[in-house]
Amino acid sequence: MNTQFDRITIDPELMNGQPCIRSMRLTVRRVVEAVALYPDRAELKQEYPELEDEDIRQALEFAADNLDDQIITLGAA
């Protein structure tokens, strides 16, 4: 992926240093949760009118980039 995340900001003085969207008090984690809660993009934008499409895209990509690639062995069901 190797995107430059120009909309993701990390400031130790804001939200305890969690990655945020454009220095707002809106964390990447919250945006990812909101995308799951509001799969309809129009409804998501109604709840978070300050979010732009590029904010959402970068939040999702940032989250995916920061997941560990690890193998998790699942037991038999």
Secondary structure, DSSP 4 states (H G I P E B T S, - for coil): -----TTEE--TTSGGG--EETTSS-BHHHHHHHHHH--SHHHHHHH-TT--HHHHHHHHHHHHHTS-----PPPP-
